[in-house]
Amino acid sequence: HGPGVRFVGARPNLIRRPSVMTMWDGMPIEVEFKGKAFCAFIPRAVLDDLGGLTKNEADEVYFKTFDKHRGGILDGVGGAFADSENWDRQGHLHVRGRYIRELNPPS
């Protein structure tokens, strides 16, 4: 019943840990948020920035970066969810760097 319990509903739930990186869309993650299950794509450039990577790293390096920044990435999914411009015709959510708090610290 502490303060963390009150905020848990505001963060999307990860359904399945990512297991692939795509060349064009980045890392697909299966999430559930506000009663809807969907695939969200985290661009390779966002993961590069979060992990201080030099681009085109091995997939395992990207998975470790995801694990390290999982909370911030899921918060970014929640932020991107409401903007219709982030959804493609197939119902996939594309999470841009501007939604990741770790890349955009408050001034």
C-alpha positions in Angstrom: 0.0 0.0 0.0 3.0 2.3 -0.3 3.5 5.1 -2.9 4.9 2.7 -5.6 1.7 0.7 -5.6 -0.3 3.7 -6.7 1.8 4.3 -9.8 2.0 0.7 -11.0 -1.1 1.1 -13.2 0.5 4.0 -15.1 3.2 1.8 -16.5 2.6 -0.6 -19.3 3.1 -4.3 -18.6 5.7 -6.2 -20.5 4.1 -9.4 -21.8 7.3 -10.9 -23.3 11.0 -10.0 -23.0 12.3 -8.9 -26.4 14.2 -11.5 -28.4 14.9 -9.9 -31.7 16.2 -6.7 -33.2 14.9 -5.6 -36.7 17.0 -3.6 -39.0 14.4 -0.9 -39.8 12.0 -0.7 -36.8 14.3 -1.6 -34.0 13.3 -3.7 -31.0 9.7 -5.0 -30.9 8.2 -5.6 -27.5 4.9 -7.0 -26.6 3.1 -5.0 -24.0 -0.3 -4.5 -22.4 -1.6 -1.1 -21.4 -5.1 0.2 -20.6 -6.6 -3.1 -21.5 -5.0 -3.3 -24.9 -2.2 -5.8 -25.9 0.0 -4.5 -28.8 3.5 -4.5 -30.2 5.6 -1.4 -29.5 8.8 -0.7 -31.4 11.8 0.9 -29.7 14.1 2.4 -32.4 17.7 1.3 -32.6 18.8 4.9 -32.3 16.9 5.3 -28.9 18.7 2.2 -27.6 22.0 3.4 -28.9 21.5 6.7 -27.0 20.4 5.0 -23.8 23.3 2.6 -23.8 25.9 4.9 -25.2 26.3 2.4 -28.1 28.1 2.9 -31.4 25.3 1.5 -33.6 25.0 -2.0 -35.1 26.0 -3.8 -31.9 25.2 -7.5 -31.4 21.5 -8.1 -30.5 22.5 -9.2 -27.0 24.0 -5.8 -26.3 20.6 -4.2 -27.2 18.7 -6.7 -25.0 21.0 -5.8 -22.0 20.4 -2.1 -22.7 16.6 -2.8 -22.7 16.9 -4.7 -19.4 18.9 -1.9 -17.8 16.5 0.9 -18.9 13.3 -1.2 -18.9 11.3 1.1 -16.5 12.1 4.2 -18.5 11.4 2.5 -21.8 8.0 1.3 -20.5 7.2 4.7 -19.2 8.0 6.0 -22.7 5.6 3.5 -24.2 2.9 4.9 -21.8 3.7 8.4 -23.0 3.6 7.5 -26.7 0.4 5.6 -26.3 -2.0 8.5 -26.4 -0.5 10.2 -29.6 -2.2 8.8 -32.7 0.8 9.8 -34.8 2.8 7.1 -33.1 0.6 4.3 -34.4 1.0 2.6 -37.8 -1.7 1.0 -39.9 -0.9 -2.4 -38.5 -1.6 -1.3 -34.9 2.0 -1.1 -33.9 3.2 1.7 -31.6 6.5 3.5 -32.5 8.2 5.0 -29.4 10.4 8.0 -30.3 13.2 9.2 -28.1 11.2 12.3 -27.0 9.1 10.0 -24.8 12.0 8.4 -23.0 12.6 10.5 -19.8 16.2 9.4 -19.5 17.0 11.0 -22.8 15.1 14.2 -21.9 15.9 15.1 -18.3 13.8 18.0 -16.9 15.4 21.4 -17.2 
